[in-house]
Amino acid sequence: KGFAVTLAIGVLVSMFSAIFVTKTLLSLSTKIGFFRNPVLFGVKL
């Protein structure tokens, strides 16, 4: 029983942190103009 609770808490915390960190990084990278670099989209200059 204790293992199941620990596993459930770990999964929930991992899911929350993955979503929050991804959202934060994407937000910051769009604010600083990181996605304006055409090389990121496979364009050869």
KAHUSUL-V85418 format. One record per backbone hydrogen bond with DSSP energy under -1.0 kcal/mol. NH is the residue of the N-H (numbers start at 0). CO is the residue of the C=O. E is the energy in kcal/mol with one decimal. If there is no record, write none. Layout:
BEGIN
nh->NH co->CO e->E
nh->NH co->CO e->E
END
This chain:
BEGIN
nh->4 co->0 e->-1.8
nh->5 co->1 e->-2.3
nh->6 co->2 e->-2.7
nh->7 co->3 e->-2.5
nh->8 co->4 e->-2.5
nh->9 co->5 e->-2.3
nh->10 co->6 e->-2.4
nh->11 co->7 e->-2.4
nh->12 co->8 e->-2.6
nh->13 co->9 e->-2.3
nh->14 co->10 e->-2.5
nh->15 co->11 e->-2.5
nh->16 co->12 e->-2.6
nh->17 co->13 e->-2.3
nh->18 co->14 e->-2.2
nh->19 co->15 e->-2.7
nh->20 co->16 e->-2.7
nh->21 co->17 e->-2.0
nh->22 co->18 e->-2.5
nh->23 co->19 e->-2.3
nh->24 co->20 e->-2.7
nh->25 co->21 e->-2.5
nh->26 co->22 e->-2.1
nh->27 co->23 e->-2.5
nh->28 co->24 e->-2.4
nh->29 co->25 e->-1.8
nh->30 co->26 e->-1.7
nh->31 co->27 e->-1.9
nh->33 co->28 e->-2.5
nh->35 co->32 e->-1.3
nh->36 co->33 e->-1.1
nh->39 co->36 e->-1.3
nh->40 co->37 e->-1.2
nh->41 co->38 e->-1.5
nh->42 co->37 e->-1.8
END
